[in-house]
Amino acid sequence: MKRELLGGFLDSTRGRNNALDQTIPFLKSHECDPDTLNEIYRNIRNIRTASETAGVVLIKEVSGEMENLFQSDPTRQIDYAVQLSIDQGMLGVVMERYVNIMDIMLMQLEMTGNVQTEVHDFVSFLCDMKKKGP
């Protein structure tokens, strides 16, 4: 990836990841309203599409699985906890792990130009969460 494109991708993705990080306390305390939940979904979706465009496969894979957790309701006017049979507190724990993994992958991408983090266990966990839905 060209350096200027990489810089733009990193800046944009870090900004979205930081916005997601800010939602964790609200998720854990069960205080997220539908607008905030939809904003979380949009940030994850934008990270996935940007990483797909940039060719950053692991970020695309992890973000795609996170995005899938939020697609239980096609109207996207969702109470995610009900759709996933988990409460917002659990969603907060999952989001915290996602944000931490994203931080590591973005740091690797900036330092080496590529992502080497092992994400298989987290992706499997996200797939299992999706299966627990209604």
Number of C-alpha atoms within 10 A of each C-alpha: 12 8 10 9 11 15 13 11 20 18 13 15 22 18 14 19 21 15 15 21 18 12 19 21 15 15 23 19 13 16 13 18 12 14 11 15 20 18 14 22 20 15 21 26 19 17 26 25 16 18 21 17 12 16 12 19 15 22 23 21 17 23 24 20 20 24 21 17 21 25 17 19 12 8 7 14 14 18 18 22 16 13 18 20 15 14 17 24 18 16 20 21 14 19 21 20 14 21 19 13 18 22 16 14 21 22 16 15 16 15 10 10 15 16 18 12 13 11 15 12 9 17 19 13 14 20 15 11 19 20 12 11 15 9
